[in-house]
Amino acid sequence: MLNPLKMINRKNKKGTELLGEHTVELIISAFCIVILIFLGVAIYSFLTKQTAEQQQAVATLELLKAQIEGLKNTGETATFTASNPLGWYLVSFSSAVPNGCLMGKGCLCICKSIGPNGLGVFEGCDDKKAAACTILQNTKITSRPLQIALYTKFNLKKLVDTVEIKV
């Protein structure tokens, strides 16, 4: 006759063989790894996320760059209307340039704030979260810092090797 206690022990051994000794530990470890990956992606996207104003600045610069590159002949003029990001500044550089621009090339930025930092570069244009810049390969830009107000109309004029921007 079979002893019921031995039958229970046999079932426990079979159950242990099916699950294995470390199965629960592996499941918990995999769950923790998935959580860590999720947190890493969330933190990365938070740190690199552009603000709505910065996205507007990038879009405005792309449109303005296309308008400038469309000026082919000396004396040709065009107008460009910008209203976003409101209160930011359109700034051009040719010698001392902010991060993201190359020395000696035409650099056009839209910056949240401006103020000289002693090196000829405006402080607000070095902050990647509060500025957007684009490089114009064969064109130098002459302009003083211009604040973007609601529907600001910029006048563009092609000179010999530069483009002049005025309000």
Residue pairs with C-beta under 8 A, 6 or more apart in sequence:
50 58
50 129
51 129
53 84
53 85
53 88
53 112
54 85
54 129
54 130
54 131
54 132
56 84
56 85
57 84
57 85
57 88
57 110
57 131
57 132
58 132
59 84
60 82
60 84
60 85
60 110
60 148
61 108
61 109
61 110
61 132
61 133
61 134
62 134
63 80
63 82
64 80
64 82
64 90
64 108
64 154
65 108
65 134
65 136
67 78
67 80
67 156
68 108
68 136
68 139
68 141
68 156
68 163
69 136
69 139
70 78
71 77
71 78
71 156
71 157
71 158
71 163
72 158
73 158
74 158
74 159
74 160
75 157
75 158
76 157
76 158
77 155
77 156
77 157
77 158
78 155
78 156
79 153
79 154
79 155
79 156
80 153
80 154
80 156
81 151
81 152
81 153
81 154
82 90
82 148
82 151
82 152
82 154
83 148
83 149
83 150
83 151
83 152
84 148
85 110
85 112
85 148
86 148
86 149
86 150
87 112
87 147
87 148
87 149
88 110
88 111
88 112
88 147
88 148
89 110
89 111
89 112
89 113
89 114
89 122
89 124
89 145
89 146
89 147
89 148
90 108
90 109
90 110
90 143
90 145
90 146
90 147
90 148
90 154
90 165
91 108
91 109
91 110
91 111
91 114
91 122
91 125
91 143
91 145
91 146
92 106
92 107
92 108
92 109
92 141
92 142
92 143
92 165
93 101
93 106
93 107
93 108
93 109
93 121
93 125
93 141
94 104
94 106
94 107
94 140
94 141
94 142
95 103
95 120
96 119
96 120
96 121
97 103
97 105
97 107
97 121
98 107
98 109
98 121
98 122
98 125
98 126
98 131
98 133
99 126
99 128
100 128
100 133
101 107
101 109
101 133
101 135
102 135
105 135
105 136
105 137
106 135
106 136
106 137
106 138
106 139
106 140
106 141
106 162
106 163
107 133
107 134
107 135
107 136
107 141
108 133
108 134
108 136
108 141
109 125
109 131
109 132
109 133
109 134
110 131
110 132
110 133
110 148
111 122
111 124
111 125
111 127
111 130
111 131
112 124
112 127
112 130
112 131
113 123
113 124
113 130
114 122
114 123
114 124
114 125
114 145
115 122
115 123
115 124
116 122
116 123
117 123
117 126
122 145
124 130
124 131
125 131
125 133
136 163
139 161
139 162
139 163
140 161
140 162
140 163
141 162
141 163
141 164
141 165
142 159
142 162
142 163
142 164
142 165
143 164
143 165
143 166
146 152
146 154
146 165
146 166
146 167
152 167
153 167
154 165
154 166
154 167
155 165
155 166
155 167
156 163
156 164
156 165
157 163
157 164
157 166
